[in-house]
């Protein structure tokens, strides 16, 4: 197992450039995935919070009522993702590890 100093010395001996990580570069693919993860969390929270919600004006249930409500909550969660802090916290953590 190489230490960082030993690895750097070996790379210099082999005339290889030491890769640098630019702290100002944003990884768009990572940001997209962390926002998607936050979206899943928000969808689960909304599904749980609204599972016993009754409609105010309709007394009849439509056959696709649950499906439409689930689709609506999913799109609402996607639109809200990135604004609650879960995504940023996960992005910061994974950026440090990468």
Backbone as CSV, one residue per row, in Angstrom:
resi,resn,N_x,N_y,N_z,CA_x,CA_y,CA_z,C_x,C_y,C_z
1,UNK,0.844,-1.184,0.000,0.000,0.000,0.000,0.883,1.239,0.000
2,UNK,0.617,2.147,-0.909,1.411,3.356,-1.043,0.870,4.445,-0.139
3,UNK,1.792,5.222,0.391,1.370,6.442,1.068,1.270,7.525,0.013
4,UNK,0.656,8.637,0.346,0.495,9.715,-0.632,1.855,10.241,-1.086
5,UNK,2.808,10.392,-0.159,4.132,10.894,-0.519,4.849,9.894,-1.410
6,UNK,4.763,8.610,-1.056,5.396,7.579,-1.869,4.780,7.490,-3.258
7,UNK,3.486,7.643,-3.341,2.795,7.606,-4.625,3.187,8.801,-5.481
8,UNK,3.257,9.987,-4.867,3.673,11.185,-5.601,5.108,11.052,-6.093
9,UNK,6.006,10.498,-5.261,7.401,10.307,-5.656,7.495,9.327,-6.821
10,UNK,6.690,8.277,-6.779,6.703,7.299,-7.860,6.176,7.921,-9.153
11,UNK,5.147,8.736,-9.062,4.603,9.387,-10.250,5.617,10.353,-10.845
12,UNK,6.342,11.088,-9.993,7.373,11.997,-10.488,8.511,11.225,-11.133
13,UNK,8.883,10.082,-10.555,9.964,9.268,-11.110,9.573,8.712,-12.481
14,UNK,8.311,8.450,-12.690,7.832,7.925,-13.965,7.431,9.033,-14.943
15,UNK,7.743,10.289,-14.596,7.412,11.457,-15.420,5.907,11.584,-15.670
16,UNK,5.118,11.219,-14.691,3.671,11.379,-14.782,3.275,12.628,-14.004
17,UNK,2.329,13.359,-14.537,1.843,14.552,-13.847,0.938,14.135,-12.695
18,UNK,1.062,14.820,-11.599,0.208,14.562,-10.442,-1.135,15.222,-10.715
19,UNK,-2.231,14.447,-10.713,-3.539,15.060,-11.003,-3.938,16.016,-9.902
20,UNK,-4.490,17.129,-10.303,-4.981,18.140,-9.364,-6.495,18.166,-9.428
21,UNK,-7.125,18.346,-8.284,-8.576,18.470,-8.218,-8.895,19.941,-8.014
22,UNK,-9.601,20.511,-8.944,-9.989,21.913,-8.852,-11.215,22.018,-7.960
23,UNK,-11.088,22.718,-6.866,-12.193,22.831,-5.904,-13.355,23.655,-6.455
24,UNK,-13.099,24.468,-7.486,-14.148,25.337,-8.026,-14.995,24.656,-9.093
25,UNK,-14.558,23.503,-9.566,-15.301,22.789,-10.599,-16.499,22.097,-9.964
26,UNK,-17.647,22.262,-10.587,-18.846,21.604,-10.082,-19.142,20.390,-10.943
27,UNK,-19.448,19.311,-10.303,-19.755,18.075,-11.009,-21.263,18.037,-11.261
28,UNK,-21.651,18.310,-12.497,-23.077,18.388,-12.840,-23.779,17.040,-12.706
29,UNK,-23.071,15.965,-13.032,-23.684,14.633,-12.930,-23.950,14.287,-11.459
30,UNK,-23.015,14.646,-10.587,-23.214,14.392,-9.152,-24.358,15.231,-8.622
31,UNK,-24.429,16.490,-9.058,-25.515,17.374,-8.610,-26.863,16.814,-9.064
32,UNK,-26.925,16.305,-10.275,-28.170,15.734,-10.793,-28.603,14.526,-9.959
33,UNK,-27.670,13.687,-9.587,-27.999,12.501,-8.805,-28.396,12.842,-7.375
34,UNK,-27.732,13.818,-6.766,-28.113,14.198,-5.406,-29.484,14.874,-5.393
35,UNK,-29.797,15.635,-6.440,-31.152,16.217,-6.544,-32.194,15.120,-6.738
36,UNK,-31.857,14.104,-7.523,-32.793,12.984,-7.726,-33.021,12.232,-6.420
37,UNK,-31.974,12.064,-5.622,-32.120,11.397,-4.325,-33.009,12.222,-3.397
38,UNK,-32.805,13.540,-3.393,-33.650,14.398,-2.567,-35.103,14.328,-3.042
39,UNK,-35.307,14.221,-4.337,-36.651,14.095,-4.889,-37.344,12.835,-4.381
40,UNK,-36.611,11.735,-4.309,-37.176,10.477,-3.799,-37.566,10.627,-2.330
41,UNK,-36.711,11.267,-1.561,-37.012,11.482,-0.135,-38.268,12.336,0.014
42,UNK,-38.347,13.418,-0.750,-39.528,14.292,-0.671,-40.800,13.573,-1.092
43,UNK,-40.711,12.753,-2.122,-41.881,11.978,-2.577,-42.364,11.041,-1.482
44,UNK,-41.428,10.370,-0.817,-41.806,9.463,0.274,-42.458,10.232,1.416
45,UNK,-41.931,11.403,1.736,-42.517,12.221,2.798,-43.935,12.672,2.430
46,UNK,-44.113,13.120,1.182,-45.444,13.564,0.756,-46.431,12.407,0.694
47,UNK,-45.993,11.245,0.212,-46.877,10.079,0.170,-47.351,9.708,1.567
48,UNK,-46.430,9.731,2.515,-46.778,9.374,3.886,-47.690,10.428,4.520
49,UNK,-47.420,11.689,4.246,-48.217,12.762,4.848,-49.624,12.836,4.267
50,UNK,-49.785,12.428,3.007,-51.070,12.589,2.336,-51.807,11.278,2.105
51,UNK,-51.404,10.211,2.774,-52.043,8.921,2.496,-53.491,8.852,2.956
52,UNK,-53.887,9.623,3.935,-55.268,9.602,4.423,-56.021,10.876,4.057
53,UNK,-55.495,11.612,3.105,-56.121,12.867,2.715,-57.384,12.596,1.901
54,UNK,-58.469,13.239,2.294,-59.737,13.122,1.579,-59.950,14.384,0.747
55,UNK,-60.572,14.202,-0.409,-60.887,15.352,-1.252,-62.004,16.166,-0.619
56,UNK,-61.895,17.448,-0.729,-62.871,18.347,-0.121,-64.178,18.384,-0.922
57,UNK,-64.088,18.360,-2.235,-65.281,18.568,-3.053,-65.827,17.307,-3.720
58,UNK,-65.002,16.293,-3.855,-65.506,15.104,-4.555,-65.791,13.985,-3.571
59,UNK,-66.987,13.458,-3.660,-67.349,12.341,-2.788,-67.138,11.015,-3.509
60,UNK,-66.991,11.070,-4.830,-66.767,9.847,-5.596,-65.284,9.679,-5.873
61,UNK,-64.879,8.437,-5.891,-63.485,8.137,-6.198,-63.368,7.767,-7.663
62,UNK,-62.457,8.398,-8.355,-62.180,8.041,-9.742,-61.287,6.815,-9.759
63,UNK,-61.379,5.990,-10.811,-60.556,4.784,-10.876,-59.049,5.068,-10.819
64,UNK,-58.597,6.152,-11.419,-57.171,6.455,-11.444,-56.763,7.514,-10.450
65,UNK,-57.593,7.753,-9.456,-57.360,8.824,-8.492,-56.007,8.685,-7.784
66,UNK,-55.715,7.501,-7.292,-54.457,7.282,-6.571,-53.255,7.454,-7.493
67,UNK,-53.401,6.996,-8.725,-52.297,7.103,-9.686,-52.013,8.564,-10.007
68,UNK,-53.060,9.341,-10.284,-52.871,10.746,-10.613,-52.275,11.525,-9.441
69,UNK,-52.733,11.226,-8.249,-52.186,11.915,-7.080,-50.721,11.549,-6.866
70,UNK,-50.396,10.284,-7.074,-49.003,9.854,-6.938,-48.114,10.525,-7.986
71,UNK,-48.617,10.607,-9.212,-47.854,11.263,-10.275,-47.668,12.754,-9.972
72,UNK,-48.702,13.374,-9.443,-48.620,14.793,-9.087,-47.576,15.014,-7.996
73,UNK,-47.600,14.172,-6.967,-46.622,14.309,-5.881,-45.199,14.050,-6.368
74,UNK,-45.051,13.123,-7.305,-43.731,12.834,-7.859,-43.179,14.051,-8.610
75,UNK,-44.006,14.674,-9.424,-43.567,15.866,-10.163,-43.318,17.035,-9.221
76,UNK,-44.133,17.155,-8.196,-43.932,18.206,-7.198,-42.612,17.997,-6.467
77,UNK,-42.288,16.762,-6.146,-41.020,16.450,-5.478,-39.838,16.752,-6.392
78,UNK,-39.952,16.421,-7.683,-38.874,16.714,-8.631,-38.652,18.218,-8.757
79,UNK,-39.737,18.976,-8.804,-39.623,20.422,-8.935,-39.048,21.062,-7.675
80,UNK,-39.282,20.451,-6.528,-38.816,20.998,-5.260,-37.408,20.548,-4.898
81,UNK,-36.906,19.529,-5.567,-35.598,18.969,-5.223,-34.505,20.017,-5.396
82,UNK,-33.580,20.003,-4.460,-32.471,20.948,-4.496,-32.688,22.135,-3.585
83,UNK,-33.876,22.292,-3.065,-34.170,23.444,-2.234,-34.321,23.153,-0.752
84,UNK,-34.217,21.893,-0.361,-34.444,21.535,1.038,-33.158,21.273,1.816
85,UNK,-32.040,21.174,1.124,-30.761,21.011,1.799,-30.201,19.605,1.802
86,UNK,-31.039,18.586,1.596,-30.525,17.213,1.563,-29.535,17.044,0.408
87,UNK,-29.907,17.574,-0.742,-29.083,17.444,-1.935,-27.734,18.139,-1.738
88,UNK,-27.739,19.347,-1.212,-26.495,20.091,-1.010,-25.596,19.396,0.004
89,UNK,-26.186,18.902,1.073,-25.410,18.211,2.097,-24.759,16.952,1.526
90,UNK,-25.504,16.174,0.762,-24.973,14.968,0.142,-23.928,15.310,-0.910
91,UNK,-24.166,16.355,-1.696,-23.213,16.792,-2.717,-21.892,17.203,-2.075
92,UNK,-21.964,17.984,-1.011,-20.742,18.413,-0.312,-19.966,17.226,0.230
93,UNK,-20.675,16.276,0.826,-20.025,15.097,1.393,-19.342,14.263,0.302
94,UNK,-20.063,14.006,-0.792,-19.500,13.187,-1.858,-18.401,13.905,-2.633
95,UNK,-18.473,15.223,-2.704,-17.427,15.998,-3.384,-16.116,15.904,-2.618
96,UNK,-16.181,15.905,-1.300,-14.969,15.774,-0.486,-14.348,14.396,-0.638
97,UNK,-15.194,13.364,-0.778,-14.701,11.994,-0.857,-14.154,11.657,-2.237
98,UNK,-14.673,12.334,-3.281,-14.301,12.015,-4.647,-12.931,12.423,-4.959
